[in-house]
């Protein structure tokens, strides 16, 4: 067995000489065999080996005895030992999370603390090939996202070092045989026998059937996991590049936007992964449990919907809206857009509810104009100006237009998202005539009269 594991270590570069290795030891056969293996190679590799053990306080005195037993084994084998007891039940209640999640968070917090304290290079776990098979089969049954269909990694970064799993090349039977040959007496957790736990159900009822067809199933699955991991690393890297290239992120409130035509030119595999990167960003990596492949299907249906303005609902009030060629992810705000109405004197300025600013000044010469400026003759309007959001039935006139046009239709022609229309600033004179739908339409062309008094309005976005 030692030769198989050593070969696996070299293949995956899991270890280096003169390193400090922390070994997670529960007292079961897998972790004790791993600790014993490191004891056998300790001198040749010039390793400092330290055993870490955690009492989760979930089985009363029995789990405390496991901790004491590991400490006794370490004393017998002359291996450094660090143990701790964690209050899983208290943490679970405080954080309102499941038992297994609470236990894992506290356990890994302890491991990270010890990695930093000892300046350790590696944290070794005793996961074996059968664990890998169980993990891959369970994920295949549960998940429809290929990027989530991954196994237990051979190594990954953790707390300034690496987590390594040298036993993924072995079966459970090979580890138990190793324990017998080396007279390693392990403690057994009775919960491992209960089929109430999903993993145990697969272990006892599903995996044996698969092994009848392939006795080397653990090697097959490990190869699949490694190949899949390599492919996924590449695709994920490309998706991250795509995310940086075409996804626009806004803050306060948080929002993600992308141009649909650009997005659809990319490979579907990258589209799907970029979609998940957006969700991870917006949900801060705390994805809702009720988020599923159904939402992914809805997302792609939305992309190809021919309608100009369509939206779908995701968990936790996340909205995904198609606004013509733009796709917008944003969290729905419970509060409605409150009506606003401000009076703008000349000279003067008004700060809008969203932080944008409209200012008014007298000018003697007409500078170059943009969509964010408006110029009129003082004698042609009734002061003061008024700035408000749109009202039902609002219509606007401008030079060259036969009659008037609804603001709603102007927004549609300009492909303005539904969510932005109610807060869009509308500038009127004191008689209520709409002079400027900011950034979109102006009632008047630029006047050209000598010896006249001009007024210029400027619009500035607050986040610029």
Secondary structure, 3 states (H helix, E strand, C coil): CHHHHHHHHHHHCCCCCCCEEEEECCCCHHHHHHHHHHHHHHHHHCCEEEEEEEECCCCCHHHHHHHHHHHHHHHHHCCEEEEEECCHHHHHHHHCCCHHHHHHHHHHHHHHHHHHHCCCCEEECCCCHHHHHHHHHHHHHHCCCHHHCCCCCCEEEECCEEEECHHHHCCHHHHHHHHHHCCCCCCCCHHHHCCCCHHHHHHHHHHHHHHHHCCCHHHHHHHHHHHHHHHHHHHHHHHHHHHHHHCEEECCCCEEEEEHHHHHCCCHHHHHHHHHHHHHHHCCCCCCCCCCHHHHHHHHHHHCCCCCEEEEEEHHHEEEEEECCEEEEEECCCCCCCCCEEEECCCEEEECCCCCEEEEEEECCCCCCCCCEEEEEHHHCCCCEEEECCCCCCEECCCCCCCCEEHHHHHHHCCCCHHHHCCCCEEECCCCCEEEECCCEECCCCCCCCCCCEEEEEEECCCC
